[in-house]
């Protein structure tokens, strides 16, 4: 399974939904906190955005609501 990184914030509802989805599907992931300015700058430099949530799966990345990301994640991780 590819390495998964979730750029998130503590209060983001879509971030919580992604965490639950990963847990339900047994997907191990690394979480990075976008409230940390250095992490936010890293996300902006690598992916061109610093909005939560950003999900990185291997070399691909997605951002937007949980409902927008879910079909792409299901295709890659199921």
PDB file of N, CA, C and O in Angstrom:
ATOM      1  N   UNK A   1       0.850  -1.178   0.000  1.00  0.00           N
ATOM      2  CA  UNK A   1       0.000   0.000   0.000  1.00  0.00           C
ATOM      3  C   UNK A   1       0.894   1.241   0.000  1.00  0.00           C
ATOM      4  O   UNK A   1       1.900   1.281   0.709  1.00  0.00           O
ATOM      5  N   UNK A   2       0.532   2.247  -0.790  1.00  0.00           N
ATOM      6  CA  UNK A   2       1.350   3.468  -0.839  1.00  0.00           C
ATOM      7  C   UNK A   2       1.304   4.228   0.485  1.00  0.00           C
ATOM      8  O   UNK A   2       0.380   4.076   1.285  1.00  0.00           O
ATOM      9  N   UNK A   3       2.325   5.042   0.685  1.00  0.00           N
ATOM     10  CA  UNK A   3       2.407   5.897   1.873  1.00  0.00           C
ATOM     11  C   UNK A   3       1.324   6.965   1.780  1.00  0.00           C
ATOM     12  O   UNK A   3       1.152   7.585   0.731  1.00  0.00           O
ATOM     13  N   UNK A   4       0.594   7.183   2.871  1.00  0.00           N
ATOM     14  CA  UNK A   4      -0.497   8.153   2.906  1.00  0.00           C
ATOM     15  C   UNK A   4      -0.170   9.224   3.944  1.00  0.00           C
ATOM     16  O   UNK A   4       0.198   8.921   5.079  1.00  0.00           O
ATOM     17  N   UNK A   5      -0.312  10.478   3.530  1.00  0.00           N
ATOM     18  CA  UNK A   5      -0.116  11.618   4.428  1.00  0.00           C
ATOM     19  C   UNK A   5      -1.395  12.445   4.410  1.00  0.00           C
ATOM     20  O   UNK A   5      -1.941  12.733   3.345  1.00  0.00           O
ATOM     21  N   UNK A   6      -1.865  12.823   5.581  1.00  0.00           N
ATOM     22  CA  UNK A   6      -3.024  13.694   5.706  1.00  0.00           C
ATOM     23  C   UNK A   6      -2.574  15.008   6.334  1.00  0.00           C
ATOM     24  O   UNK A   6      -2.139  15.039   7.485  1.00  0.00           O
ATOM     25  N   UNK A   7      -2.682  16.086   5.570  1.00  0.00           N
ATOM     26  CA  UNK A   7      -2.447  17.430   6.098  1.00  0.00           C
ATOM     27  C   UNK A   7      -3.802  17.900   6.616  1.00  0.00           C
ATOM     28  O   UNK A   7      -4.769  17.983   5.858  1.00  0.00           O
ATOM     29  N   UNK A   8      -3.868  18.208   7.906  1.00  0.00           N
ATOM     30  CA  UNK A   8      -5.155  18.474   8.531  1.00  0.00           C
ATOM     31  C   UNK A   8      -5.027  19.563   9.588  1.00  0.00           C
ATOM     32  O   UNK A   8      -3.931  20.007   9.928  1.00  0.00           O
ATOM     33  N   UNK A   9      -6.187  19.978  10.095  1.00  0.00           N
ATOM     34  CA  UNK A   9      -6.231  20.863  11.252  1.00  0.00           C
ATOM     35  C   UNK A   9      -7.113  20.198  12.309  1.00  0.00           C
ATOM     36  O   UNK A   9      -7.942  19.351  11.977  1.00  0.00           O
ATOM     37  N   UNK A  10      -6.943  20.568  13.566  1.00  0.00           N
ATOM     38  CA  UNK A  10      -7.706  19.919  14.633  1.00  0.00           C
ATOM     39  C   UNK A  10      -9.218  20.133  14.556  1.00  0.00           C
ATOM     40  O   UNK A  10      -9.979  19.293  15.038  1.00  0.00           O
ATOM     41  N   UNK A  11      -9.667  21.235  13.964  1.00  0.00           N
ATOM     42  CA  UNK A  11     -11.095  21.563  13.976  1.00  0.00           C
ATOM     43  C   UNK A  11     -11.803  21.320  12.648  1.00  0.00           C
ATOM     44  O   UNK A  11     -12.981  21.651  12.517  1.00  0.00           O
ATOM     45  N   UNK A  12     -11.128  20.761  11.681  1.00  0.00           N
ATOM     46  CA  UNK A  12     -11.677  20.577  10.331  1.00  0.00           C
ATOM     47  C   UNK A  12     -12.594  19.344  10.279  1.00  0.00           C
ATOM     48  O   UNK A  12     -12.120  18.226  10.481  1.00  0.00           O
ATOM     49  N   UNK A  13     -13.900  19.526  10.011  1.00  0.00           N
ATOM     50  CA  UNK A  13     -14.816  18.385   9.949  1.00  0.00           C
ATOM     51  C   UNK A  13     -14.442  17.369   8.864  1.00  0.00           C
ATOM     52  O   UNK A  13     -14.561  16.163   9.085  1.00  0.00           O
ATOM     53  N   UNK A  14     -13.997  17.836   7.710  1.00  0.00           N
ATOM     54  CA  UNK A  14     -13.610  16.908   6.647  1.00  0.00           C
ATOM     55  C   UNK A  14     -12.349  16.134   7.019  1.00  0.00           C
ATOM     56  O   UNK A  14     -12.177  14.989   6.602  1.00  0.00           O
ATOM     57  N   UNK A  15     -11.474  16.751   7.795  1.00  0.00           N
ATOM     58  CA  UNK A  15     -10.280  16.049   8.288  1.00  0.00           C
ATOM     59  C   UNK A  15     -10.691  14.913   9.215  1.00  0.00           C
ATOM     60  O   UNK A  15     -10.152  13.809   9.132  1.00  0.00           O
ATOM     61  N   UNK A  16     -11.651  15.187  10.100  1.00  0.00           N
ATOM     62  CA  UNK A  16     -12.156  14.148  11.006  1.00  0.00           C
ATOM     63  C   UNK A  16     -12.786  13.011  10.202  1.00  0.00           C
ATOM     64  O   UNK A  16     -12.591  11.839  10.523  1.00  0.00           O
ATOM     65  N   UNK A  17     -13.538  13.356   9.166  1.00  0.00           N
ATOM     66  CA  UNK A  17     -14.175  12.327   8.338  1.00  0.00           C
ATOM     67  C   UNK A  17     -13.128  11.464   7.643  1.00  0.00           C
ATOM     68  O   UNK A  17     -13.289  10.247   7.560  1.00  0.00           O
ATOM     69  N   UNK A  18     -12.064  12.074   7.146  1.00  0.00           N
ATOM     70  CA  UNK A  18     -10.995  11.302   6.501  1.00  0.00           C
ATOM     71  C   UNK A  18     -10.292  10.390   7.502  1.00  0.00           C
ATOM     72  O   UNK A  18     -10.007   9.234   7.189  1.00  0.00           O
ATOM     73  N   UNK A  19     -10.012  10.890   8.690  1.00  0.00           N
ATOM     74  CA  UNK A  19      -9.383  10.048   9.726  1.00  0.00           C
ATOM     75  C   UNK A  19     -10.238   8.816  10.006  1.00  0.00           C
ATOM     76  O   UNK A  19      -9.735   7.694  10.060  1.00  0.00           O
ATOM     77  N   UNK A  20     -11.556   9.047  10.187  1.00  0.00           N
ATOM     78  CA  UNK A  20     -12.469   7.924  10.455  1.00  0.00           C
ATOM     79  C   UNK A  20     -12.481   6.943   9.290  1.00  0.00           C
ATOM     80  O   UNK A  20     -12.471   5.729   9.496  1.00  0.00           O
ATOM     81  N   UNK A  21     -12.502   7.469   8.058  1.00  0.00           N
ATOM     82  CA  UNK A  21     -12.522   6.598   6.877  1.00  0.00           C
ATOM     83  C   UNK A  21     -11.248   5.759   6.818  1.00  0.00           C
ATOM     84  O   UNK A  21     -11.309   4.553   6.579  1.00  0.00           O
ATOM     85  N   UNK A  22     -10.099   6.392   7.033  1.00  0.00           N
ATOM     86  CA  UNK A  22      -8.832   5.654   7.044  1.00  0.00           C
ATOM     87  C   UNK A  22      -8.857   4.565   8.118  1.00  0.00           C
ATOM     88  O   UNK A  22      -8.468   3.427   7.857  1.00  0.00           O
ATOM     89  N   UNK A  23      -9.310   4.909   9.314  1.00  0.00           N
ATOM     90  CA  UNK A  23      -9.361   3.931  10.407  1.00  0.00           C
ATOM     91  C   UNK A  23     -10.291   2.768  10.066  1.00  0.00           C
ATOM     92  O   UNK A  23      -9.937   1.610  10.285  1.00  0.00           O
ATOM     93  N   UNK A  24     -11.472   3.065   9.536  1.00  0.00           N
ATOM     94  CA  UNK A  24     -12.440   2.015   9.164  1.00  0.00           C
ATOM     95  C   UNK A  24     -11.891   1.071   8.110  1.00  0.00           C
ATOM     96  O   UNK A  24     -12.200  -0.121   8.108  1.00  0.00           O
ATOM     97  N   UNK A  25     -11.076   1.608   7.216  1.00  0.00           N
ATOM     98  CA  UNK A  25     -10.545   0.806   6.111  1.00  0.00           C
ATOM     99  C   UNK A  25      -9.136   0.277   6.382  1.00  0.00           C
ATOM    100  O   UNK A  25      -8.505  -0.307   5.501  1.00  0.00           O
ATOM    101  N   UNK A  26      -8.656   0.484   7.591  1.00  0.00           N
ATOM    102  CA  UNK A  26      -7.347  -0.049   7.959  1.00  0.00           C
ATOM    103  C   UNK A  26      -6.189   0.588   7.212  1.00  0.00           C
ATOM    104  O   UNK A  26      -5.166  -0.053   6.973  1.00  0.00           O
ATOM    105  N   UNK A  27      -6.355   1.856   6.841  1.00  0.00           N
ATOM    106  CA  UNK A  27      -5.309   2.570   6.107  1.00  0.00           C
ATOM    107  C   UNK A  27      -4.416   3.307   7.107  1.00  0.00           C
ATOM    108  O   UNK A  27      -4.870   4.208   7.813  1.00  0.00           O
ATOM    109  N   UNK A  28      -3.155   2.915   7.155  1.00  0.00           N
ATOM    110  CA  UNK A  28      -2.194   3.626   8.001  1.00  0.00           C
ATOM    111  C   UNK A  28      -1.854   4.951   7.325  1.00  0.00           C
ATOM    112  O   UNK A  28      -1.673   5.009   6.109  1.00  0.00           O
ATOM    113  N   UNK A  29      -1.769   6.006   8.117  1.00  0.00           N
ATOM    114  CA  UNK A  29      -1.449   7.312   7.542  1.00  0.00           C
ATOM    115  C   UNK A  29      -0.631   8.130   8.520  1.00  0.00           C
ATOM    116  O   UNK A  29      -0.686   7.941   9.735  1.00  0.00           O
ATOM    117  N   UNK A  30       0.123   9.038   7.949  1.00  0.00           N
ATOM    118  CA  UNK A  30       0.891  10.016   8.723  1.00  0.00           C
ATOM    119  C   UNK A  30       0.106  11.316   8.694  1.00  0.00           C
ATOM    120  O   UNK A  30      -0.370  11.730   7.637  1.00  0.00           O
ATOM    121  N   UNK A  31      -0.033  11.957   9.834  1.00  0.00           N
ATOM    122  CA  UNK A  31      -0.773  13.218   9.877  1.00  0.00           C
ATOM    123  C   UNK A  31       0.173  14.380  10.127  1.00  0.00           C
ATOM    124  O   UNK A  31       1.072  14.303  10.964  1.00  0.00           O
ATOM    125  N   UNK A  32      -0.047  15.460   9.381  1.00  0.00           N
ATOM    126  CA  UNK A  32       0.730  16.690   9.553  1.00  0.00           C
ATOM    127  C   UNK A  32      -0.243  17.829   9.842  1.00  0.00           C
ATOM    128  O   UNK A  32      -1.259  17.980   9.164  1.00  0.00           O
ATOM    129  N   UNK A  33       0.078  18.616  10.840  1.00  0.00           N
ATOM    130  CA  UNK A  33      -0.810  19.661  11.348  1.00  0.00           C
ATOM    131  C   UNK A  33      -0.596  20.977  10.606  1.00  0.00           C
ATOM    132  O   UNK A  33       0.449  21.615  10.731  1.00  0.00           O
ATOM    133  N   UNK A  34      -1.602  21.370   9.833  1.00  0.00           N
ATOM    134  CA  UNK A  34      -1.509  22.605   9.049  1.00  0.00           C
ATOM    135  C   UNK A  34      -1.560  23.871   9.903  1.00  0.00           C
ATOM    136  O   UNK A  34      -1.321  24.963   9.387  1.00  0.00           O
ATOM    137  N   UNK A  35      -1.863  23.750  11.190  1.00  0.00           N
ATOM    138  CA  UNK A  35      -1.809  24.950  12.033  1.00  0.00           C
ATOM    139  C   UNK A  35      -0.373  25.319  12.376  1.00  0.00           C
ATOM    140  O   UNK A  35      -0.113  26.419  12.865  1.00  0.00           O
ATOM    141  N   UNK A  36       0.554  24.412  12.122  1.00  0.00           N
ATOM    142  CA  UNK A  36       1.986  24.691  12.286  1.00  0.00           C
ATOM    143  C   UNK A  36       2.440  25.457  11.039  1.00  0.00           C
ATOM    144  O   UNK A  36       2.340  24.924   9.934  1.00  0.00           O
ATOM    145  N   UNK A  37       2.932  26.686  11.184  1.00  0.00           N
ATOM    146  CA  UNK A  37       3.317  27.483  10.016  1.00  0.00           C
ATOM    147  C   UNK A  37       4.323  26.787   9.094  1.00  0.00           C
ATOM    148  O   UNK A  37       4.238  26.936   7.875  1.00  0.00           O
ATOM    149  N   UNK A  38       5.260  26.041   9.645  1.00  0.00           N
ATOM    150  CA  UNK A  38       6.250  25.345   8.812  1.00  0.00           C
ATOM    151  C   UNK A  38       5.586  24.259   7.971  1.00  0.00           C
ATOM    152  O   UNK A  38       5.953  24.057   6.813  1.00  0.00           O
ATOM    153  N   UNK A  39       4.619  23.565   8.545  1.00  0.00           N
ATOM    154  CA  UNK A  39       3.893  22.521   7.809  1.00  0.00           C
ATOM    155  C   UNK A  39       3.025  23.157   6.727  1.00  0.00           C
ATOM    156  O   UNK A  39       2.945  22.638   5.613  1.00  0.00           O
ATOM    157  N   UNK A  40       2.379  24.272   7.045  1.00  0.00           N
ATOM    158  CA  UNK A  40       1.558  24.974   6.052  1.00  0.00           C
ATOM    159  C   UNK A  40       2.412  25.435   4.873  1.00  0.00           C
ATOM    160  O   UNK A  40       1.987  25.330   3.723  1.00  0.00           O
ATOM    161  N   UNK A  41       3.600  25.938   5.147  1.00  0.00           N
ATOM    162  CA  UNK A  41       4.508  26.364   4.073  1.00  0.00           C
ATOM    163  C   UNK A  41       4.980  25.169   3.248  1.00  0.00           C
ATOM    164  O   UNK A  41       5.100  25.262   2.026  1.00  0.00           O
ATOM    165  N   UNK A  42       5.249  24.047   3.918  1.00  0.00           N
ATOM    166  CA  UNK A  42       5.637  22.822   3.212  1.00  0.00           C
ATOM    167  C   UNK A  42       4.531  22.393   2.246  1.00  0.00           C
ATOM    168  O   UNK A  42       4.808  22.053   1.095  1.00  0.00           O
ATOM    169  N   UNK A  43       3.282  22.408   2.713  1.00  0.00           N
ATOM    170  CA  UNK A  43       2.154  22.020   1.863  1.00  0.00           C
ATOM    171  C   UNK A  43       2.030  22.969   0.673  1.00  0.00           C
ATOM    172  O   UNK A  43       1.822  22.531  -0.458  1.00  0.00           O
ATOM    173  N   UNK A  44       2.156  24.247   0.929  1.00  0.00           N
ATOM    174  CA  UNK A  44       2.062  25.247  -0.144  1.00  0.00           C
ATOM    175  C   UNK A  44       3.172  25.042  -1.168  1.00  0.00           C
ATOM    176  O   UNK A  44       2.923  25.101  -2.372  1.00  0.00           O
ATOM    177  N   UNK A  45       4.385  24.802  -0.705  1.00  0.00           N
ATOM    178  CA  UNK A  45       5.521  24.621  -1.617  1.00  0.00           C
ATOM    179  C   UNK A  45       5.386  23.339  -2.439  1.00  0.00           C
ATOM    180  O   UNK A  45       5.691  23.335  -3.632  1.00  0.00           O
ATOM    181  N   UNK A  46       4.934  22.259  -1.814  1.00  0.00           N
ATOM    182  CA  UNK A  46       4.856  20.967  -2.513  1.00  0.00           C
ATOM    183  C   UNK A  46       3.619  20.812  -3.383  1.00  0.00           C
ATOM    184  O   UNK A  46       3.685  20.248  -4.475  1.00  0.00           O
ATOM    185  N   UNK A  47       2.472  21.322  -2.886  1.00  0.00           N
ATOM    186  CA  UNK A  47       1.202  21.019  -3.545  1.00  0.00           C
ATOM    187  C   UNK A  47       0.448  22.244  -4.042  1.00  0.00           C
ATOM    188  O   UNK A  47      -0.589  22.114  -4.692  1.00  0.00           O
ATOM    189  N   UNK A  48       0.963  23.436  -3.739  1.00  0.00           N
ATOM    190  CA  UNK A  48       0.344  24.655  -4.239  1.00  0.00           C
ATOM    191  C   UNK A  48      -0.869  25.111  -3.447  1.00  0.00           C
ATOM    192  O   UNK A  48      -1.504  26.101  -3.811  1.00  0.00           O
ATOM    193  N   UNK A  49      -1.200  24.414  -2.376  1.00  0.00           N
ATOM    194  CA  UNK A  49      -2.334  24.784  -1.526  1.00  0.00           C
ATOM    195  C   UNK A  49      -1.949  24.575  -0.065  1.00  0.00           C
ATOM    196  O   UNK A  49      -1.010  23.845   0.251  1.00  0.00           O
ATOM    197  N   UNK A  50      -2.688  25.223   0.803  1.00  0.00           N
ATOM    198  CA  UNK A  50      -2.520  24.959   2.234  1.00  0.00           C
ATOM    199  C   UNK A  50      -3.881  24.988   2.928  1.00  0.00           C
ATOM    200  O   UNK A  50      -4.033  25.514   4.030  1.00  0.00           O
ATOM    201  N   UNK A  51      -4.847  24.411   2.251  1.00  0.00           N
ATOM    202  CA  UNK A  51      -6.187  24.265   2.805  1.00  0.00           C
ATOM    203  C   UNK A  51      -6.328  22.851   3.357  1.00  0.00           C
ATOM    204  O   UNK A  51      -5.702  21.916   2.858  1.00  0.00           O
ATOM    205  N   UNK A  52      -7.141  22.704   4.374  1.00  0.00           N
ATOM    206  CA  UNK A  52      -7.347  21.373   4.954  1.00  0.00           C
ATOM    207  C   UNK A  52      -8.662  20.794   4.433  1.00  0.00           C
ATOM    208  O   UNK A  52      -9.646  21.516   4.276  1.00  0.00           O
ATOM    209  N   UNK A  53      -8.672  19.519   4.173  1.00  0.00           N
ATOM    210  CA  UNK A  53      -7.581  18.557   4.212  1.00  0.00           C
ATOM    211  C   UNK A  53      -6.890  18.403   2.862  1.00  0.00           C
ATOM    212  O   UNK A  53      -7.492  18.602   1.807  1.00  0.00           O
ATOM    213  N   UNK A  54      -5.627  18.050   2.925  1.00  0.00           N
ATOM    214  CA  UNK A  54      -4.860  17.632   1.751  1.00  0.00           C
ATOM    215  C   UNK A  54      -4.451  16.190   2.029  1.00  0.00           C
ATOM    216  O   UNK A  54      -3.889  15.889   3.082  1.00  0.00           O
ATOM    217  N   UNK A  55      -4.734  15.308   1.087  1.00  0.00           N
ATOM    218  CA  UNK A  55      -4.373  13.905   1.242  1.00  0.00           C
ATOM    219  C   UNK A  55      -3.372  13.542   0.164  1.00  0.00           C
ATOM    220  O   UNK A  55      -3.605  13.784  -1.020  1.00  0.00           O
ATOM    221  N   UNK A  56      -2.262  12.964   0.575  1.00  0.00           N
ATOM    222  CA  UNK A  56      -1.208  12.549  -0.348  1.00  0.00           C
ATOM    223  C   UNK A  56      -1.146  11.026  -0.311  1.00  0.00           C
ATOM    224  O   UNK A  56      -0.998  10.424   0.753  1.00  0.00           O
ATOM    225  N   UNK A  57      -1.260  10.413  -1.491  1.00  0.00           N
ATOM    226  CA  UNK A  57      -1.174   8.956  -1.615  1.00  0.00           C
ATOM    227  C   UNK A  57      -0.079   8.674  -2.630  1.00  0.00           C
ATOM    228  O   UNK A  57      -0.268   8.860  -3.832  1.00  0.00           O
ATOM    229  N   UNK A  58       1.059   8.227  -2.138  1.00  0.00           N
ATOM    230  CA  UNK A  58       2.197   8.024  -3.030  1.00  0.00           C
ATOM    231  C   UNK A  58       2.585   9.343  -3.667  1.00  0.00           C
ATOM    232  O   UNK A  58       2.958  10.290  -2.974  1.00  0.00           O
ATOM    233  N   UNK A  59       2.497   9.403  -4.991  1.00  0.00           N
ATOM    234  CA  UNK A  59       2.858  10.619  -5.727  1.00  0.00           C
ATOM    235  C   UNK A  59       1.650  11.492  -6.065  1.00  0.00           C
ATOM    236  O   UNK A  59       1.813  12.568  -6.639  1.00  0.00           O
ATOM    237  N   UNK A  60       0.443  11.047  -5.719  1.00  0.00           N
ATOM    238  CA  UNK A  60      -0.769  11.801  -6.039  1.00  0.00           C
ATOM    239  C   UNK A  60      -1.257  12.544  -4.806  1.00  0.00           C
ATOM    240  O   UNK A  60      -1.046  12.103  -3.676  1.00  0.00           O
ATOM    241  N   UNK A  61      -1.916  13.683  -5.036  1.00  0.00           N
ATOM    242  CA  UNK A  61      -2.497  14.403  -3.908  1.00  0.00           C
ATOM    243  C   UNK A  61      -3.869  14.935  -4.280  1.00  0.00           C
ATOM    244  O   UNK A  61      -4.169  15.203  -5.443  1.00  0.00           O
ATOM    245  N   UNK A  62      -4.695  15.080  -3.244  1.00  0.00           N
ATOM    246  CA  UNK A  62      -6.068  15.553  -3.405  1.00  0.00           C
ATOM    247  C   UNK A  62      -6.356  16.566  -2.311  1.00  0.00           C
ATOM    248  O   UNK A  62      -5.802  16.489  -1.214  1.00  0.00           O
ATOM    249  N   UNK A  63      -7.221  17.510  -2.617  1.00  0.00           N
ATOM    250  CA  UNK A  63      -7.706  18.417  -1.584  1.00  0.00           C
ATOM    251  C   UNK A  63      -9.159  18.706  -1.872  1.00  0.00           C
ATOM    252  O   UNK A  63      -9.645  18.468  -2.977  1.00  0.00           O
ATOM    253  N   UNK A  64      -9.843  19.216  -0.882  1.00  0.00           N
ATOM    254  CA  UNK A  64     -11.277  19.440  -1.005  1.00  0.00           C
ATOM    255  C   UNK A  64     -11.998  18.684   0.094  1.00  0.00           C
ATOM    256  O   UNK A  64     -11.377  18.138   1.006  1.00  0.00           O
ATOM    257  N   UNK A  65     -13.304  18.662  -0.006  1.00  0.00           N
ATOM    258  CA  UNK A  65     -14.108  18.026   1.034  1.00  0.00           C
ATOM    259  C   UNK A  65     -13.906  16.513   1.033  1.00  0.00           C
ATOM    260  O   UNK A  65     -13.392  15.940   0.072  1.00  0.00           O
ATOM    261  N   UNK A  66     -14.316  15.887   2.117  1.00  0.00           N
ATOM    262  CA  UNK A  66     -14.256  14.431   2.216  1.00  0.00           C
ATOM    263  C   UNK A  66     -15.024  13.794   1.062  1.00  0.00           C
ATOM    264  O   UNK A  66     -14.537  12.852   0.437  1.00  0.00           O
ATOM    265  N   UNK A  67     -16.229  14.307   0.776  1.00  0.00           N
ATOM    266  CA  UNK A  67     -17.039  13.736  -0.304  1.00  0.00           C
ATOM    267  C   UNK A  67     -16.364  13.868  -1.664  1.00  0.00           C
ATOM    268  O   UNK A  67     -16.550  13.010  -2.527  1.00  0.00           O
ATOM    269  N   UNK A  68     -15.588  14.919  -1.870  1.00  0.00           N
ATOM    270  CA  UNK A  68     -14.846  15.074  -3.123  1.00  0.00           C
ATOM    271  C   UNK A  68     -13.665  14.116  -3.187  1.00  0.00           C
ATOM    272  O   UNK A  68     -13.355  13.590  -4.256  1.00  0.00           O
ATOM    273  N   UNK A  69     -13.007  13.886  -2.067  1.00  0.00           N
ATOM    274  CA  UNK A  69     -11.809  13.047  -2.046  1.00  0.00           C
ATOM    275  C   UNK A  69     -12.124  11.549  -2.004  1.00  0.00           C
ATOM    276  O   UNK A  69     -11.369  10.743  -2.547  1.00  0.00           O
ATOM    277  N   UNK A  70     -13.224  11.177  -1.368  1.00  0.00           N
ATOM    278  CA  UNK A  70     -13.515   9.760  -1.127  1.00  0.00           C
ATOM    279  C   UNK A  70     -13.474   8.882  -2.377  1.00  0.00           C
ATOM    280  O   UNK A  70     -12.831   7.833  -2.331  1.00  0.00           O
ATOM    281  N   UNK A  71     -14.123   9.243  -3.497  1.00  0.00           N
ATOM    282  CA  UNK A  71     -14.074   8.353  -4.666  1.00  0.00           C
ATOM    283  C   UNK A  71     -12.648   8.112  -5.178  1.00  0.00           C
ATOM    284  O   UNK A  71     -12.314   7.007  -5.605  1.00  0.00           O
ATOM    285  N   UNK A  72     -11.828   9.136  -5.132  1.00  0.00           N
ATOM    286  CA  UNK A  72     -10.440   8.994  -5.587  1.00  0.00           C
ATOM    287  C   UNK A  72      -9.660   8.084  -4.644  1.00  0.00           C
ATOM    288  O   UNK A  72      -8.871   7.247  -5.084  1.00  0.00           O
ATOM    289  N   UNK A  73      -9.887   8.256  -3.344  1.00  0.00           N
ATOM    290  CA  UNK A  73      -9.199   7.427  -2.356  1.00  0.00           C
ATOM    291  C   UNK A  73      -9.654   5.975  -2.445  1.00  0.00           C
ATOM    292  O   UNK A  73      -8.842   5.056  -2.335  1.00  0.00           O
ATOM    293  N   UNK A  74     -10.956   5.769  -2.645  1.00  0.00           N
ATOM    294  CA  UNK A  74     -11.461   4.399  -2.788  1.00  0.00           C
ATOM    295  C   UNK A  74     -10.814   3.711  -3.982  1.00  0.00           C
ATOM    296  O   UNK A  74     -10.456   2.535  -3.906  1.00  0.00           O
ATOM    297  N   UNK A  75     -10.665   4.437  -5.077  1.00  0.00           N
ATOM    298  CA  UNK A  75     -10.055   3.855  -6.277  1.00  0.00           C
ATOM    299  C   UNK A  75      -8.593   3.492  -6.040  1.00  0.00           C
ATOM    300  O   UNK A  75      -8.115   2.477  -6.547  1.00  0.00           O
ATOM    301  N   UNK A  76      -7.891   4.305  -5.281  1.00  0.00           N
ATOM    302  CA  UNK A  76      -6.463   4.060  -5.046  1.00  0.00           C
ATOM    303  C   UNK A  76      -6.184   3.057  -3.937  1.00  0.00           C
ATOM    304  O   UNK A  76      -5.210   2.308  -4.009  1.00  0.00           O
ATOM    305  N   UNK A  77      -7.027   3.036  -2.919  1.00  0.00           N
ATOM    306  CA  UNK A  77      -6.698   2.286  -1.706  1.00  0.00           C
ATOM    307  C   UNK A  77      -7.555   1.042  -1.473  1.00  0.00           C
ATOM    308  O   UNK A  77      -7.269   0.263  -0.564  1.00  0.00           O
ATOM    309  N   UNK A  78      -8.575   0.849  -2.260  1.00  0.00           N
ATOM    310  CA  UNK A  78      -9.441  -0.320  -2.036  1.00  0.00           C
ATOM    311  C   UNK A  78      -9.003  -1.509  -2.859  1.00  0.00           C
ATOM    312  O   UNK A  78      -9.622  -2.571  -2.789  1.00  0.00           O
TER     313      UNK A  78
END
